[in-house]
Amino acid sequence: MNYVQQIKETITGAYEFTDKDKTVFKLKLLGRGEELFFQKDDRALVCDISARFAMIDPKTITKWDNGQKISDEERTEILVKIIELYKEAYKDSLQVFKQ
């Protein structure tokens, strides 16, 4: 959680989007494209991704930076939003990694 909060406080170069409800989202690939920073208003998380293969692992979407656990229903909503915004930001269609 400290890792995500530190990124949130120092992030630069993130894509920023505002939806019709005035919700602000931020998205940024981290490192070599192995992690993705996602922020919705004041809550943020980091999940596993492969930018090279345009794949995301939804099982790594588990907690917000404030420690609040993410439910299965909310995980699905977050995943849909990440896929939508990723396409807009990085021009690739994310596929969901399934084991």
C-alpha angles and dihedrals in degrees: 000000000000088000092056093044091051091051091047091054096047104030118136130172095029121147110248126202134179119200128209090271090058092250110152119219129187127194131184137162112232131209111343093342095283095117134040126209113213125182129185110189104304098345123084142178141180120223136179119267140160107221089182092061096026093237132140129198108220092192088073092061095091114126142019118233090258089063095254111145116235116233122222090253093050091045089058091050091048092048092051090049093047091050091049095048095041090057090052095045104037101021093232129113109235117223122206114247110231125191 
